[in-house]
Amino acid sequence: MRRLIPIACAIAMLAGLSGAETILIRNATVLTVTKGTVQNGSVLVENGKIAAIGKNVSAPADATIVDATGKYLMPGIIDCHSHTAIEGGVNEGTVSDSSMVNIKDVIDPEDINIYRGLAGGLTVSNVLHGSANAVGGQTIVIKLRWGKTAREMLFEGATPGIKFALGENPKRQGYPSQNFFSQGPAPERRFPGTRMGVEEVIRESFTDAKNYQAEWKQYHDAVARGEHPIPPRKDLRLEPLVEVLEGKRYVHAHCYRSDEILMLLRVADEMGFKIRTLQHVLEGYKVAREIAEHGTGASTFSDWWAYKIEAYDATPYNAAIMTRKGVVVSLNSDSDELQRHLNLEAAKVMRYGGLSETEALAMVTINPAKQLGIDNQVGSIEVGKSGDMVLFDKHPLDYYSKVQKVWIDGHDYFDRDKDLETRPEFQKKKKALEDKLKVAEDTGTRQGKRNASNAASTPMIEENQ
Amino acid sequence: MRSVYLMLPALLWASVALRAEVPSAIAIKDAHVVTVSGEDLPKATVILRDGLIQDVGANASIPPDAWVIDGAGLTVYPGFINALSTWGIPQPGPNRAVATAGNVPQQAAPATPAPNPAPRSHGPEDRPQTYSFERAADMVEPSDSRLEAVRAAGFTTSATFPNRGIVEGLGALIDLAGERGRDMVIAQPIGQQIEFRVGGGGMGRSFPSSLMGNIAYVRQLYLDLGQYKQAKETYVAHPNGNRRPEYDHDLEGLAESPRLLLPADECQQVDRILNFGRELKVPFVVYGLHEGYRRIDELKQANVPVLISLKWPERPKDADPNDIPNYRDLLMQEQAPAVPGMLAKAGVKFAFYSDGVDSAPDLKKALKKTVDAGLSRADAIRALTVNAAEIYGVGDRLGSIEKGKIANLVVTKGEAFDDKSTVEYVFVDGKEFQPSKEQQQPPQGGERRGTNPADEGDANGGVN
């Protein structure tokens, strides 16, 4: 995968060139996820949308035909928990309520992990703020339109979110790490230091938000009465929380322990908002009924736990158990590496819990789409949905399967053959540039003795490529 | 006897001061004059009086009281303007002052005390790292030891900003010489510089420590400013029954600023900052732009002036030889100096800023690099003169050689930016300086470390 870095730029240019075209993918095993499997099926994409699916689909003369004989077509993979493509810090971890910050402001469309994700069939990421605070920053859903700007990557119409976090991370008091090597006075500790405190921060923030809501209502009422009140201050911390209260923003809550999960559901009920998804939720299997009753989704890991105390009482059957109890469950990556093979994460729920092939695929397609409220647009291969699809050479739940092509809105964003083809050319170009810069450097600022040492370092760099 | 010894330095000083005293008029005769505003005059005379350009032209008559400089073989340009720096604000660190003829004897630069570690900020309400009320105009001193060095590169003027915090204070356009700080100020306030301080990748001690925290903070500040203005207006119109709005020091500083300087180096940062600037609804200037070659059209469309850093990206000198260079970085190293040429072709208004490059040879080298990369000499001169002046709204006073403008000039032997060219004279407010040849040469012996503080990993904290 590491080798994918250099060609990324070349591919970006190719992706940028391809317009919205009509594509017919022919003779694939089409894993629609929601409408069964079509053997030897064809899918037609027009104007970025899926226009037809079936055994016999006719295409206009100008359509690009992709022969997918022996290959598998599935919906683009969706990751409900990602920290990819964030510039300048995943957390604003200095405060217990960082709801004033917004991931949307710092999406880095140049992050190579976007391309690497594409190479694993990923097309949509729920890019979350970190888990350092009880009430975290605002979050955003992106489509991995590699080569486009940050704004062009935003998933149009997707409801924005906000990150919450329970347990160990938010109660670390702002990570005042003092060790043997630390210099200067210990940093001031941050409230809270206990799980009780985490609960209190959430309750307090929403109390503030309600007061804020009331304050603005009072102001608008006064203006309506023809008075001349001084307007209240617009508070970026409380605005998103008011949106949560109004149902315009989803809460994605990082959590592990069952007692805390219940706590959060109760606080949400008390304050009058919904938890859209529980993230990680390793003990979700213990309280699956309560989660289902709240209509809350669960986004968990397939088989990753025990990386900290609160993450010990876990089981790989978690996803299956919650599914059977009626929870909409997705499997997420939380990682630039894991996002590249979420299809294999999905496969594990067949081994642990005996879910069906379709249920497994749903964990990384239609289920996360439902959790993010975008299932009317993506998450399955259905007529009218976006042309977000992945072509695998083998069944995507097969360990040896490889992504061949990825389309988003009918645009070609990853092509394994093109990628491999452009590598030698790219390496040549890069080498030429390196040499040119080296010459410029040697004839420029550095003279005499320094030349020798520079020259000596050159072959080493090349060898390491 | 003793008193004579005591008087000796005083006498020396007096003679130095006399030498530096502005004669009633100066005429640079028969020189090649690059007026910038009009035609190049291959053989013309420039007359300076009382700190202003009294006349310029082929037939300008030389007043009888003028000192005459024979301009044969010399080229006269408007003084160069550094569009963003801390020049003039004495920097902490070892005193590098060298007293030479033509200069006011310098004292040790008063070291600004290291700021106390600020208390932990708990959010935007604490107004973290906000120095919006500080004025460069109150901070500049002729004792800044960098002034002499940069005059030797032909710089007479700088848009100087205090360099502290996120909201860095009100900048001033200053001349790079003067008896006292107040003599140096041409215009102020000329703007407010924003710098994103991302410490600890979001897990620092104090809000904000992530990039998104910085952005949210600045956004909140401007929302507060809007509310503050509205509240004050409402209160003035309807004081009865309303509580008076609290006086806000930080917001007053913001309110006073005619424009905002926003940082963006890489292409996604350019996108971000153009959107952000529009959102804030204040006139703004973007500074940095080393990856600007990927956003020329967008910058053109945005119609926003830009300041290009002269600290061209290079392979880090202490790079691990085992590191595989990133293609994007390599491309940036190659392309950054070509950005000004591309901007000029596209018709985007741009100027240059020093970004920690503080010595004459380094400045000259940096400017030559961009000329070699495709920027025409005329456009380079425009960027250094009239563009910078216009960006800061002082094009009527500075930036070209025209009758009545401030007498800031640089006089070279050979064309500016040429390897062999030298700066013969610099005039600041009509006052003559003759930079020494040593200051214009790179130090001999190859090893430049230690000689030039700009190399010492941003001795000034780095403007950027």
Interface residues (C-beta under 8 A of the other chain):
Chain A: I5 P6 C9 I86 E87 G88 G89 V90 N91 E92 G93 T94 V95 S98 M100 V101 N102 I103 D105 V106 I107 D108 P109 E110 H129 G130 A132 G137 T149 A150 R151 G174 Y175 G184 P187 E188 H228 P229 I230 P231 P232 R233 K234 D235 L236 R237 F426 K430 L433 E434 K436 L437 E441 G444 T445 R446 Q447 G448 K449 R450 S457 M460 I461 N464 Q465
Chain B: P117 P119 R120 S121 H122 G123 P124 F196 V198 G200 G201 G202 M203 G204 R205 S206 F207 P208 S209 S210 L211 M212 G213 N214 I215 A216 Y217 R219 Q220 L223 D224 G226 Q227 Q230 A231 T234 Y235 A237 H238 N242 R243 P245 E266 C267 Q268 D271 R272 N275 F276 E314 R315 P321 N322 D323 I324 P325 N326 Y327 R328 L330 L331 Q333 E334 K365 G446
